[in-house]
Amino acid sequence: MSVEDPATGLPIGEPVDTAPAHRPDRSTALDGTHVRLVPIDPAAHAEALFANAHGPERDALWLYLGTPPFADLDAFRSHLERSAASDDPFMYAILDRATGEPVGHATYLRIEPAHRVIEVGNILYTPKLQRRTGATEAMYLMARHAFETLGYRRYEWKCNALNAPSRRAALRYGFAYEGTFRQHMIVKGRSRDTAWFAMLAQDWPARKRAFERWLAPGNFDAAGHPKMSLAALNAPELPAGPHRLRRAVASDAPALAALMERSWAENQAILGVKPIPLMTPASDIIASYETWLADEAEGLAGTLVLEPRVDDLLIWNVSVDAPQQCTGLGRALLAAAESRAVDLGYSTVRLYTGEKLTRNVDWYARSGYAIERTERMPDRTAVHMVKTVDSRGR
């Protein structure tokens, strides 16, 4: 968003807090359930990392890294000693939490505290970490540390544009693709185009929820396979008929609050009490739920607020601005919620509405929702409704 310069009337960037972010330091470890990240220590980590990352069958691990596979342990140890002495790049060893064994490394680099920009890269996952829960947890721990402890507002991911697995990983983790810098570098004697991705501080609450829902023990079956896809949890858009819903960010809170007040005005008069969705500040809604927005040329037209739970997807709120009601947007939002349930692997969708809102109850019933129960509350009665949708499986 930009504002106008008062002297010239020309657009300029919005004012921001100019306090610098912090640099990572060697006294801090990042602890997870499956992995632990500690500043690289050649004496402790070189031998095991070399064994896990080298050999002819593992040369592919180094294909897109800036360093080659190393000829021997001494050469690799010297490389790690240089990394350990560097504040930028700043390398972590990734340790298996159960065994303490080094199974990979990852690095913060291009660290710019004044601009609050930091990059994650130079990621080496050995076969003992690849396709394991700890691989995803390592990226969660580094992102959380960058945003919540170090105070960065932009977190970057860059990779060789030919590195399809890295590009997929960036999107899966919730980074947004921003473009490709052509002939950006010469690496190992070859021209490299670089694909740029980034995650912003305002994106982090939604990305954090996705990571934590994916990492939750309840997301894994008895064989250890995830039920929900992290890529699906981090989907940037949601189709809704002719609309493309976008995820809300913190700066959308004022517009969301105004939309909900307008859309609930008639129902509030019928209820005689404040509707439950209006009892939560818009900023808290965006921070706590999947909040999807439908934009029109005139501004925000509707919102769909969802809560993925262990066994179902809850439609926490559907709001349509008064001028857009009876245009089909509400039905499109409802269908989008059901599509989202299928994408996340759910077969059950639940919602609730007020007993006095008979028009809402009837509308949901016509859309296939059945009354499951009523809940007597001190100042109102809520009607809970449920629908089974066709699931493609988790």
N, C-alpha and C positions, 0 to 999 in steps of 0.2 A: 504494500500500500504506500502511496506517496501523498505528500501534502504540498501546498504551494508556498513558495518563498514570498514573504510579505512585501519585499522590496521590488521584486521583478514579476511576480505572478507566475513564475515558471515552476513546474513540478520538481520537487526534491524528495529525498527519502525521509521517512518518518523518524523522529528523534528516538534514540535508544539509549539504554544505560551503557555508559562507556567504561565501566569497571572491567578490568581484564579478567579473563578466566585463569585458572590455575594450571600449572604444568603437572603432569604425572610425576610421582616421586617413588624412590626405591624402597620406601618404608611401608608401602601399601600393597597388600595382596587382595585379589578379588575372589571371594569365596562363593562357590555355588554348591549345589547338591551333587553334581556329577563330576565337575572339574574345579580346579583351583588355578588361578593365574597369578604367577609371581614374577617379579623382574628377573630377566634371564641371568643365570649364574653358570658360566662355562664349566667351572669345576664340578658342579652338581648335575648339570644337564647335558653337556656335550656328548658324552659317551652313549647314553641311551637314545638321544635324539638322532645321533649319527646312525646308530644301528637300525632304528625304526624308519629312517628316511632315505637310506642309501642301498644301493644294489641295482643291478641292471633292470630288474623288474619294477623299480621305483623311480626311474628317470623321469617318467611323466609327471611326477609331483613337482618337478622343477621347471617344467616347460615354459610357463608364463611368469615365473619369478625372475627378478633382476639378477639373482645370483645363480651360478650353475650348481649341479650336484658336485660335491667336493671330492677330490681324489683320495683323500684319506682323513683319518680322525684329526690329525694335527692341523690340517688346512681348515677343517670345519671348526675346530676349537679356536683358531685364530680369528675366524669370522665372528664367532660368538663373543670373543673378547672385545673386538671392535664394537660390536653391538652393545655390550654391557657398559662400555665407556661412553656411549652416546646418549645425550638427552633428547635428541631428535634426529633420527628415529629412536623411539623408546620401545624396546622389545620385551614381551612377556613370554615366559614358558607356560605352556598349558599342561597341567599335571592331571592325571587320572586320580580322582578323589579317593577311590578305593585302594589303589596300589601306590600312589605317590609317583608313578612313573611318568616322565615327560613324554607326551604323545603329540606335541605340536608346538607351534609358536605363532604369535600374532603381534602386530606392531602399531602403535600410534605414530604418525609421522606428519610432516608439514604442519607443525603445531604453531598456531598463531594466537596466543592469548589475547593480544590487543583487539583482534577482530572476532575472537571467540569462535575460531574455526579449527577443526582438527580432523584428521583423516585416519581411517583404519585400513591397514594393508599388510603386505608381506606375510600373508597368512599361509602357513604350512600345516596341513592336517595329514598326519601319517595314517596308514591303514588302521591303526588301533584307535583312531578318533573319527575317521570318515564314516558318515552315515550313522553316527551315534548321537544320542541325545546331548551328550556333552559338547559336541561341535556347535550346536545351536545355542546351548547355554553359554558358551564362551563369548559368542557375539552379543548375546543379551547382557552379560556382565560388563563388557567393554562399553557398550552403548549407554547403559545405565550410569556407569562411572563417569563417562564423558559429560552427560547432561546434568546429572543430579549432584555429583560431587565436585567435578572440575569446573562446571559452569559454562560449557560451550553451548552455542546456539545453532551451530551448523556442523554436521557430522558427515564426512565425505567417504565415498567408496569409489575407487578408480581401478580400472582393469584394462588389459589388452582387449580391444574390441573383438578379437577373434576368440576370446576365452568365454565360450558359451556357458559353461558351468558357473563361472564367476558372475556373469550377468544374471543368470537365473537365481543365484544365491542372493544377490543384491535385492532383487525384487521380492524374493521370498521373505527376506528379513525386514522389508518395509521401506527400503530406499526408493526414491523416485529417480527415474532416468532423466537426465538433463541435456544430453547431447553427446556427440563424439568429436573429439579434437583430432583432426586429421594430421598425420605425420608429426605427432606430438613428441615422439622420442625415438632414439635409436637404442635398442636393447639387444645385447649379444650379437651385434652386427646386423640386426634386422630392423626395418622400419616398423614402428608401432603406432597405430591409431589407438587413442585412449577413450574408452566409454566412461562418462562421468555420471555418478549417482550421488544423491544427498538425502539426508534426513534432517529436518529442522526441529528446534526445540518445541515448536508448537505441534509438531507431529508426534512427539515422543509419548504423550499420555496414551494415545491410541496404539502405538507400536508396543509400548510396555504392556498394555492389557493383552495384546495378541501373543506376545512372547510368554507371558505368565499363564495364560490359558492353555497354550500349547504345552508348556513345561509342567503343568499341574499333573500330579500322579493319576488323577481321574481321567486324563486324556489318553492313557495308554491301556491297551488290553492285556490279557494274561501273557501274551507272547511278547509284550513290550512294543507293539506297533502303535503309532499314534492314531487316534480316532479322527481328530480334526487336522486339516492341512493348515500349516502356517501361511502358505501362499494364499489360501482362501481367506484366512483371518485378516490378512493384510491387503486384500483387494482394494485398490484405490477408488474404484467406481462400482456402482450397482445399477444395472439396467432397470428401468421402471416404465414400461410402455415406451412412449416417445421421449421420455426423460432419461438423463444419465445423472444419477444421484452421486454427489461427492461427499466425502467425509467432512464433517465439521471440524474446525480447529478453534483454538481459544478465542481468536479475534472475531469469530462468528457469534459469540455469546449475546451481545446486545440485540442483533437482528433476530436471533432465535427466540429470545425472551419476548420481543415485541410480537413476533409471529404467533407464538403460543397464546399470548394474552388475547390477541384478536380472534384467533380461531376457536378459543374456548369460551368466549364471552357469552354466547347464547346458552351453552351447556351449563355454565356457572349459574346463570339465572334459574335454570330448571332444577339444578341440584340444590340450590340454596346454600351451598358451602363452596369453599375453594376446591377446584378439581385437584386431584392428587398430583398430576404432572406439573401443576403450577406451584406446588409446595416445595419444589427443588429448584434452586438457582440454575439458570441456563449454563453457567460456567461449570457447575458440578455435574450437570447432565452430560456435557461434552467430555468431561474428565472421566466419568464413570461408566458410560455406555457407548455402544456403537451408535453414533448419531449421524444420519445421512440427510443431506439437504437437496431439495429440488429448487433450482434457480430459474427464474423467468427474467425477461428483459426489465420488468418493473421492479425486480428484487426477489427476495426469498418467497417462494410460493408454498412450500410444504416441507415437512420433516418426518422422518421415520426413525424411531429410537428403539434399538434392539439390545437384548441382553442374552448372549449365548450362555446357557447354563449346562450343568452336567448331563441332563437327560432331555432337555428341550430348548427351544428358542423362544424367549419371551418377547412379545411385542409390547414394549413398555409404553409407547405413545405413538399415535399417528395424528398429526396436525396438518390441516390444510387452511391456507389463508381464505378469508371470507370470499373475495372475488373469484377464487379458484374452486370453490365448492360446487358440486354438481357438474364438474367438467370432466370427470373421470380420473382426476389425479389421485383422489383417495383410494379408488379401487386399484390404480397402478401401484401405489405405495404398498397396499396390502399384498398384491401379487409379488412385489419385489421382496417383501419379507419372507414369503413362502419359498421363493427362489433362493434366497439367502440361506434358509434352513437346509434346503437340499444341497447347496454348495458346501455347507459345513458338515453335512452328513447326518442331520437330524431328520427324524420322521414325525416329530411332534412339535406343533406350534401352539403356544398359549398366549392369551391376552386377558385383560380385565377391563370392565367399564362400569359405570354407575347403574344401579337398578332403575333409577328414575329416567335414565336416558334410553327409553324404550326404542327410539328411532335407531340408536347405535346398536342395541341388542338385535333388533330385527335385521339391520344391515349386515352385521357379522353372521347372523344365522343364514341369510341368503347366500353368503359367501362360503358356507360349509362349516361354520363353527357351531359347536354344540355347547350348551350350558353344562358345565362340569360340577359347579357348586356355587352357592352364594355365601358371602362372608359378611356377617353383621359387625359393623364397626360403631364406635360411639356416636358418630355424627352422620353416618351414611351406610348403605349396603352396597357392596361390590359384587358384580356378577363375573365369575371366572369362566372363560370359554376355551375350548380346545379343538384342534383340527389335526388330523393325520395327513401328512403329505407324502408323496412318493419320494423316497430317498435313494440316491445312487450309491449309498454306503459311505462310511467314513474311511 
